[in-house]
Amino acid sequence: MKRDQNTGHEMNRDNVINALQATTVGDNQKVESFLDERTSSQEVSAELASRRTTTSSSDGADWRRLCVLTNEDERSDAESSKTEATSSDHVTTLMERWRSVARRARKVTNDPWSHFFVYEVPITRAKRYRYSSIRKTWTEDIVEVRLHPEPFARGAMRECYRLKKLPSNSHSCDWKHAHNYVAKRYIQEVDRSVLFEDVKLQMDAKLWAEEFNRYDPPKKIDIVQMCVLEMIDMPSEPLFHLEHFIEGDYIKYNSNSGFVSDVARKTPQAFSHFTFERSGHQMIVVDIQGVGDLYTDPQIHTVVGTDYGDGNLGTRGMALFFHSHLCNDICHSLCLTEFDLSEAERTELKHGTPANNMNQSTVFSRHVSACSAIVPELIQEDAMECLRQRTISMRSRTSSTGDFRHESRDSSGAKVHDDDCICEACLAEVTADIASDTFSEAIDDVEYEKKEEYWSVVRRKSMPAGILSAMEMQQLAAESSRLTQHASILGQIHLDMARYHELGRFLPEKENGDRHALRLSSSNIDTCSFEYDKDSALFHLDIARRCGVLEAIVTIAHMAFKLPHDLLKDVGDDHIWMKDGENEGAYDREEFAFELMETAAEMGDRSAMLFVAESFETGRRMGPNAQPSYPDAIKWYEKMVGFTDDDSGEGVVLPRYEVLAKMAELYQEGGCGLTQNFEIAYNLYTEAAEVAIEAMKGKLANKYYEQAEMCAR
């Protein structure tokens, strides 16, 4: 019986191989007739076997005893017919599956570009430049291609051409079955470096796609490989981007300007959010487009904003993405923190955008690993470099056993079998390799997850996209955070969102167009007013202030003091609110604003330093029951003196000689906690006079010299 089963498997295997070979000649009728032949032959064989079993000679058996057996004959016949029917149904179902496989195989072998006759275009030599994101190196080689002269698609910046290229390691010259590629060329002439920068961007994004897949999302993704092709046989040797042709419906899921497609899916949006948190907020991969989960032409926004071409919008691009992003099930399964949005923004996303109508076809069949930042929070490292090191480590682990079979066969001098070989020996080895790899990877994954959990606790690697949930921890570390001069990336994103609200960037499309037309028709932009979501703008401005962004701190302080400010110009002190719970009534608005100005002064803002120094000198604008303090005023004036004046004189809040004169005046008068000291006053007046002479202020210098002489008497 076991031998019969093995024979049946071999027959099924031969059926598939012969059927697939038949598809290569492109004869569908041959496939159908071949499968019908095999089906009928198997049915005839089964019938003959059945006849041999039921009509075999009794070899002298007792026919009377046979009559006794006929009492059970009805039940035996029923069981036999049922078994035969089941076997027949199984064979029919199995052969129908083979037919389906053969049809799909034949469809795959069909060339969708056959009617364009690309294989008849003259062969052109080209120099191919490929980039390795792991090694950060370029490799060059010469290839032969057939490039169709007419573009078949055109975008805003590039046009696409059909191209065929034979595999580099292939000895076949059958151009009809050569691989299809898409050659993309810039419409307007651009610098040569732009094309190479685009390739680096896409290959770096491909590493992030691999990292995303390591967390076992419901659907794996990939980004198409891309290289630069220099057509050396064509006039002017034009440059093209070369990618494999992806057959199917091409969809743009999101863009680098915050656009989200009506065909919204969970995986592309979760992938973008994943790259933001996994990189420690250093970058985000957006502009996701392609066929299914095979993406191409992404864009990377980085905090620096100077790499990856002109499409890199920096934190502004991150702000545009998060304003249109509402976390889905994949984001939650990866433990990605929701970005802080106002109630109005959340309501709009839930009801007014495609984000609420996500494709619900995603099914979670297994547990998804939690995401944490690849860069330690307190260590300044490049997230891209950390990703390269991790990719090298993961690939070395998975490939340490996978290539053993091929290397052993090469070294033994035996026949070399590639990955496409379907002989019995290769299939047995592949099965064994898969089992061993699965076991070893499972052990490695458990050990790796333990290490990840350990370091996530020890180094606090997780850097969430939300800030309000961590507000209690920030309040405990308020004093230390006030001394931090490094602006928070999250805070800068929230500041950009507040600025976009003021510019009307987040208004509905019709209102946005009307606003743009109004600004174009008006000579004074400041006089053009339009209604925008001020509450949401203030919400993001306040979070930026809590994150320690200097501009947000100064802006809110100016609002509270009713001073002019550049951001949210039409928002006054009546719009400022306190949402600190029980502290709301305990804080005086003037005292709160002065604390903000003092924080800005500690962060190095010269205008805030002058404001704080003058407040300590006069005792005003510091809140109720505040008294002048000359020592504190001297402290802040001394910090201002430590700054060098700009050569151009622009941006100088108060010239250095005037600050020195103010300090001399305080020491000359004394009081308010400061001991009178004429010697220090004399030295300060003299220094102020010398600085004034250098600044070509002769009259003012003479005045300081006179005051110095008065202190010397």
C-alpha positions, 0 to 999 in steps of 0.5 A: 500500500505504501508503495502504491502511494509513493507511485501515486505521488510520483505520477502527480509530480510528473503530471505537474512537471509535464503540464508546466513544460507544456505551458512553456510552448504557449499551447493551452489546448495541449495542456488541457488535452494532456491533463484529460489524457492523464485523467482518463488513463488513471481512470482506466487503470483504476477500473482494470485494477478493480476488475482484476480484484473482483474477477480473480479465480477462486482456485477451487473454492467451495461455492456453497460457502460463497453463497453464505458470504452473499448474505453480506454482499449488499453491505460490501457493495455499498461500502465499495461503491462509496469508496470508489465514489470518494476516490473518483471525487478526489481524483477529479478535484486533484486534477482540477487543481492541476489544471488551475495551476497550469492555467496560472503558470501559462498566464505568468509566462505570457508577456503583457508587452508582447504586442509592443514588439519591444524585442525587435527594438535594436540592442543598446549597451548601457552602464548600470550603477547599483547601490548597496545600502548595507555597504554604502558602495556603488558597483558598475557593469555593462548590460545590453537592453532593448529600450522602446523609444516611446514613453507609455506613461508620464508623471509630473517629473518623469516619463516611463519607457518599456525596456527588456533586459536578459538576466546577467547570468543567462546564456539564452538570447531569447529576447521574447522571454526577457524580463520586463523593466520600466526605465524612468527619465526626468522630463526636465534636465536635472543634475546627475547626482539627483538620480543617484540620490534617488537610488540611495533613498529607495534602497535605504527605504528597502532596508526599513521594509525588511525591518518592518517584516521582521516584526511579523505584520499581517502582510509582508511588504517589499520595495522594488530594487532600483538602479541607474542606467546610463545609455552609453550608445545613445546621444548625450548618454541619458540617465534612466532609473531602472525598475522591474515592471510590476503588473497590476493596479498601481495605487498611491496610498499616501504622499509626502504632503499628507495625502491619503488615498481613498483606497486606504489600507492599514499596512502602508500607513502602519509602515510609515508610522513604524519607520518614525518610531523605530528610527527614534523620530529621526526619519519617516518613510512616506509617499507609499505607492505601488501594486499591492504591498510591493512599493516603489518611489518612496520618500524619506523625511529626516530631521536634518532635512538636507539629504534624500533630495528636494522631496525631504521636507524634514519635520514639516513632512512628518507633520503633514503625515501625522495630521492625516494619520489615525492609528489602525489595528497594525499600529496598535499591535506593534505598540506604536504610540498614537500621535497627539491630535486635538479632539477636532482633528480626531473627529475629522479623521474618524468621520471625514477622511478615508482613514475610517474606511480602512480595508478590513481584509487584514487578519491577524493570525499571529502575535505581532512583536512590539516596536521600540526605537532602534537608537538608544534615547540618550545616545546620539547615533544615526538610525540608518547606521544602526539599521545597517548593523542590525540588517547585517546581523540578521542576514548573517544569522539566517544565511549561515545554514541556508547556503550550506547545501550549495557550497557542499555540492560545489566543493565535492565536484558533484553536479551543481543543483540550483534553487529551481531544481526539483529532483528528489534529493534536492527536495529532501534537502530543502525540506530538511533545511526549512525544518532546521532553519525554522527551529533555529530561527525560533530559538534565535527569535526567543533569545532576541526578544529577551534581549530586546525586552531587557534593553528596552527597560534598561535604556528606555529605548521606546520613543513614543509619538505621543507626549501627553501620556508621559506628562507626569514623568516630564513634570518630575524632570521639569527642572532638568528639562529646562536646561536642555537646549536640544529641541524635541523632534516631537515638539518641532513637529507640533510647532510645524502643525500649528504653523500649517494651521495658521497658513490654512494648509489643513482647511478643506480643499475648497476653502483652501483654494478660496484662501489662496485666491484671496491672498493672490488678489490682496497686496497686503497678505497680513490683511487677508483673514480667514477662519482656521482651527485656532483651538487645534493650532493652540493645542499643538503650540502648547504641546511644543511648549511642553516639549521644550521648543524655544519658539513655542515657549517664547510665543506663548509667553508673548501671548500672555504678556500681550506682546507682538509675536510672529506665530499665530499673530491673531491669537491673543491672551484671551485664547490661552488656557491652562490644562494642568488640572489642579494647577489651573487656579494656582497659577497667575497668568503673569507669573506663568508667562514670566516663568516661560520667559525665564525658561527661554532665557536659560535656553539661550534666547537673548531677547528673553535674557534682556526681558528677565534682566529688566524684570528683575531690575524693575520688579515688574511683569513677574507676577504678584508680590514680586520684588526687584532683585539687582543680583539676579538682574546682574546675573542675566546682564552678565550672560548677555555680555557673554554673547558677541554682537553680530558684525552686521548688527542685525538681530542684536537685542541690545548692544554690548556697550549698553548692557555694560553701562546698565550693569555699571549703573546698578553697581553705582546705585546699589540696593535691592540686595546688591552692595554698592561698589564704585570700583566695579562700576568704574571698570564697567563704564570704562569697558563700555566706553571702549566697546562704544568706540569700537562701534563708532559711537564716539559721543556715547563713549565720552559719556561713559568716560565721564560717568566713570570719572564720577565713580572714581571720585 
